[in-house]
Amino acid sequence: MSVFKITVMSGRNLYDKVFAIFGAMMVFFYFGLGYYVIFSPYLDHIDRPLRVIIGAPLLVYAVYRLFVSYTKIKENFFNGEDDDR
């Protein structure tokens, strides 16, 4: 029974690590998309204030996700416990 608990816990731990890394990659996507929407010359046919209205929340959300991803990565990778034993 205890072997099963260790397997389930390490599976959950692996799941958390994968999604922590995915969340960190999405931070770059949100920053890039927000920057692209605001500053891209390919979107000049859209009014500048509208582009800022769309792009600014993306940048704010990227900053929020940055802090959330930082805490998730710190929690899952640098918690000081050896879960792999």
C-alpha positions as CSV (number, residue, x, y, z in Angstrom):
1,M,0.0,0.0,0.0
2,S,2.8,2.4,0.8
3,V,4.4,1.8,-2.6
4,F,1.2,2.9,-4.3
5,K,1.1,6.1,-2.3
6,I,4.7,6.9,-3.3
7,T,3.9,6.3,-7.0
8,V,0.8,8.5,-6.8
9,M,2.6,11.3,-5.1
10,S,5.5,11.2,-7.5
11,G,3.1,11.2,-10.4
12,R,1.3,14.2,-9.0
13,N,4.7,15.8,-8.4
14,L,5.7,15.2,-12.1
15,Y,2.4,16.6,-13.2
16,D,3.0,19.8,-11.1
17,K,6.5,20.2,-12.5
18,V,5.4,19.9,-16.1
19,F,2.7,22.5,-15.7
20,A,5.0,24.8,-13.8
21,I,7.4,24.7,-16.8
22,F,4.5,25.2,-19.2
23,G,3.3,28.1,-17.2
24,A,6.7,29.7,-17.4
25,M,6.7,29.3,-21.2
26,M,3.3,30.9,-21.4
27,V,4.7,34.0,-19.7
28,F,6.9,34.6,-22.7
29,F,3.9,34.0,-25.0
30,Y,1.8,36.6,-23.1
31,F,4.6,39.2,-23.1
32,G,5.3,38.6,-26.8
33,L,1.7,38.8,-27.8
34,G,1.1,42.0,-25.8
35,Y,4.2,43.6,-27.2
36,Y,3.2,42.5,-30.7
37,V,-0.3,43.9,-30.4
38,I,0.9,47.3,-29.2
39,F,4.0,47.9,-31.3
40,S,3.6,45.8,-34.5
41,P,3.6,47.7,-37.8
42,Y,1.5,44.9,-39.2
43,L,-1.4,46.0,-37.1
44,D,-1.4,49.7,-38.1
45,H,-4.9,49.3,-39.6
46,I,-6.2,49.0,-36.1
47,D,-6.4,52.2,-34.1
48,R,-3.5,52.7,-31.6
49,P,-5.8,53.2,-28.5
50,L,-7.6,49.9,-29.3
51,R,-4.3,48.1,-29.6
52,V,-3.2,49.5,-26.3
53,I,-6.5,48.5,-24.7
54,I,-6.0,44.9,-25.9
55,G,-2.2,44.7,-25.4
56,A,-1.9,46.3,-21.9
57,P,-4.0,43.6,-20.2
58,L,-1.9,41.0,-21.9
59,L,1.2,42.6,-20.4
60,V,-0.4,42.9,-17.0
61,Y,-1.5,39.3,-17.1
62,A,2.0,38.2,-18.1
63,V,3.4,40.0,-15.1
64,Y,0.8,38.2,-12.9
65,R,1.7,34.8,-14.5
66,L,5.3,35.6,-14.0
67,F,4.9,35.8,-10.2
68,V,2.6,32.7,-10.1
69,S,5.0,30.7,-12.2
70,Y,7.9,31.8,-10.0
71,T,6.1,30.5,-6.9
72,K,5.1,27.3,-8.6
73,I,8.6,26.6,-9.8
74,K,10.1,27.5,-6.4
75,E,7.5,25.2,-4.7
76,N,8.0,22.3,-7.1
77,F,11.7,22.3,-7.8
78,F,13.4,24.1,-4.8
79,N,11.4,22.9,-1.8
80,G,14.4,21.3,-0.1
81,E,12.8,17.9,0.1
82,D,14.0,14.8,-1.8
83,D,10.8,13.4,-3.2
84,D,12.7,11.1,-5.7
85,R,13.9,8.6,-3.1
